[in-house]
């Protein structure tokens, strides 16, 4: 029974790590988009 619980905990931890990795990748993607938008705005403003 204890082995079963430990196995489930490990699987849940791995799932949580995968979700966190995905969240970080999404965040980095959004930050890159924001950076690009800011660069375009700067070009427009300082023309």
CORHU-V482290 format. One record per residue. N is the residue number from 1. PHI is phi in whole degrees, 0 to 359 (999 if undefined). OMEGA is omega in whole degrees, 0 to 359 (999 if undefined). BURIAL is # if it has 16 or more other C-alpha atoms within 10 Angstrom, else .. Layout:
<<N	PHI	OMEGA	BURIAL> <N	PHI	OMEGA	BURIAL>>
//
This chain:
<<1	999	180	.> <2	296	179	.> <3	299	179	.> <4	297	179	.> <5	295	179	.> <6	297	179	.> <7	298	179	.> <8	294	179	.> <9	296	180	.> <10	296	179	.> <11	296	178	.> <12	295	179	.> <13	297	179	.> <14	296	178	.> <15	297	179	.> <16	296	178	.> <17	296	179	.> <18	297	178	.> <19	294	179	.> <20	295	178	.> <21	300	179	.> <22	297	178	.> <23	297	179	.> <24	294	179	.> <25	296	178	.> <26	298	180	.> <27	297	179	.> <28	298	178	.> <29	299	180	.> <30	294	179	.> <31	295	177	.> <32	295	178	.> <33	296	178	.> <34	298	179	.> <35	299	179	.> <36	295	179	.> <37	296	178	.> <38	296	179	.> <39	298	179	.> <40	294	178	.> <41	296	178	.> <42	298	178	.> <43	298	181	.> <44	293	183	.> <45	291	188	.> <46	265	177	.> <47	289	999	.>>
//
